[in-house]
Amino acid sequence: MSRSQLDEKQALEVGEIARLISYILFLLVAVAMFVAAGDIPTSRFEKLGAGAFPQFVFAAIILICLVAIILTVPKISSRAYGQFARYAMLWARRSYLVFVCLAALGVYLVAMPWLGFSLASLLFLFGLQMVLLPRSARAILIAAITSVVFSYGLNALFADVFTVFLPKGVF
């Protein structure tokens, strides 16, 4: 087996590890949601209870995740586990913009109660466009216009047309 075929096989096995981790995370979330669904209050008119249907759905998800985990583990060689961190770091470096967008979204969600919907959205949209778009005068102008329209324009639309008031914020 050539070196490139070996690297490709290792990369596929590392991908299987990533899928295995996602199956485990989905399993943990489904178990937590199954337990939480059991705490839904029931009325006297329900025979099974309000949480029965969600529990059936989460039980099915738990079963699917368990089957996926059982079928995935034999596909992974022991040396792939050692290579996982290296391949994960390579992927993270190639996909840094995903992390930038997620961090910007986190800052936006934290800032919204203080800044309000319009100002937080304006800063979020303009900042993210400055990261993702090429920086030319035309691109900056378009980013500014779209940021204003989608922040203050949406706020006006919801307030005036739908009579739904978005968060005002402290400022």
C-alpha positions in Angstrom: 0.0 0.0 0.0 1.5 3.4 -1.0 1.9 6.3 1.4 -0.9 8.3 -0.2 -3.3 5.4 0.1 -2.3 4.9 3.7 -2.9 8.6 4.4 -6.3 8.5 2.7 -7.3 5.4 4.7 -6.2 7.1 8.0 -8.2 10.2 7.1 -11.3 8.1 6.5 -10.8 6.3 9.8 -10.3 9.7 11.5 -13.6 10.8 9.9 -15.2 7.7 11.4 -13.9 8.8 14.8 -15.5 12.2 14.3 -18.8 10.6 13.4 -18.5 8.3 16.5 -18.0 11.4 18.7 -21.1 13.0 17.1 -23.1 9.9 17.7 -22.1 9.9 21.3 -23.0 13.6 21.7 -26.4 13.0 20.0 -26.9 10.0 22.3 -26.2 12.1 25.4 -28.5 14.9 24.3 -31.3 12.4 23.5 -30.9 10.8 26.9 -31.1 14.2 28.6 -34.1 15.2 26.5 -35.8 11.8 27.3 -35.4 12.5 31.0 -36.6 16.1 30.6 -39.7 15.0 28.7 -40.6 12.8 31.6 -40.9 15.9 33.7 -43.6 17.5 31.5 -46.7 18.0 33.6 -49.7 16.0 32.6 -53.3 16.7 32.9 -56.0 14.4 34.1 -57.3 13.9 30.6 -54.2 12.3 29.2 -53.7 8.5 29.6 -50.0 8.4 28.6 -49.0 11.8 29.8 -47.8 14.9 27.9 -44.2 13.6 27.8 -45.0 10.2 26.2 -44.7 11.2 22.6 -41.4 13.1 23.1 -40.1 10.2 25.1 -41.0 7.8 22.2 -39.1 10.0 19.7 -36.1 10.4 22.0 -36.1 6.7 22.7 -36.0 6.0 18.9 -33.1 8.5 18.6 -31.3 6.8 21.4 -31.7 3.4 19.7 -30.5 4.8 16.4 -27.4 6.3 18.1 -26.6 3.1 19.9 -26.8 1.1 16.6 -24.6 3.7 14.8 -22.0 3.5 17.6 -22.0 -0.3 17.6 -21.6 -0.3 13.8 -18.9 2.4 13.8 -16.5 1.1 16.4 -15.2 -2.0 14.5 -14.4 0.2 11.4 -11.8 2.2 13.3 -8.2 0.9 13.8 -6.3 1.6 17.0 -3.7 3.8 15.2 -6.5 6.1 13.9 -7.3 7.2 17.4 -3.7 8.4 17.8 -4.0 10.4 14.5 -7.3 12.0 15.4 -5.9 15.0 17.2 -3.5 15.8 14.3 -6.2 15.5 11.7 -8.7 17.5 13.8 -6.2 20.3 14.2 -5.6 20.4 10.4 -9.3 20.5 9.8 -9.7 23.3 12.4 -7.0 25.4 10.7 -8.6 24.9 7.3 -12.1 25.7 8.7 -11.2 28.7 10.9 -13.9 30.9 9.3 -16.5 28.5 10.8 -15.1 29.2 14.3 -15.0 32.9 13.6 -18.7 32.9 12.6 -19.7 30.8 15.6 -17.7 33.2 17.9 -19.4 36.2 16.3 -22.8 34.6 16.8 -22.0 34.0 20.5 -20.9 37.6 21.0 -24.1 38.8 19.2 -26.3 36.7 21.4 -24.6 37.9 24.6 -24.6 41.6 23.4 -28.2 41.7 22.3 -29.8 42.2 25.7 -27.6 45.2 26.3 -27.4 46.7 22.8 -30.8 45.8 21.6 -31.7 44.0 18.4 -31.0 46.8 16.0 -27.6 47.9 17.2 -26.4 44.3 18.0 -27.6 43.1 14.5 -26.0 46.0 12.8 -22.6 45.4 14.4 -22.9 41.6 13.9 -23.8 41.8 10.3 -21.3 44.5 9.4 -18.5 42.8 11.3 -19.1 39.4 9.9 -19.3 40.8 6.3 -16.0 42.6 6.9 -14.4 39.2 7.9 -15.9 37.3 5.0 -16.0 39.8 2.1 -13.1 41.2 0.1 -12.3 44.7 1.5 -13.0 47.1 -1.4 -14.8 50.4 -1.2 -17.8 48.9 -3.0 -17.9 45.8 -0.8 -17.8 48.0 2.4 -20.6 50.2 1.1 -22.8 47.2 0.2 -22.0 45.7 3.7 -23.0 48.9 5.4 -26.3 49.2 3.4 -27.3 45.5 4.0 -26.4 45.8 7.7 -28.6 48.8 8.2 -31.5 47.4 6.1 -31.4 44.0 7.9 -31.0 45.4 11.4 -33.1 48.6 11.6 -35.3 47.6 8.6 -36.3 44.3 10.2 -36.9 46.0 13.5 -39.2 48.5 11.8 -41.0 45.8 9.9 -41.7 43.7 13.0 -42.8 46.7 15.0 -44.9 48.5 12.4 -46.4 45.6 10.4 -46.4 42.6 12.8 -46.7 44.6 16.0 -43.9 42.4 17.5 -41.3 44.4 19.4 -37.8 43.0 19.2 -35.4 43.5 22.2 -34.6 47.2 22.9 -31.5 46.8 25.0 -30.1 49.2 27.6 -28.4 51.5 25.1 
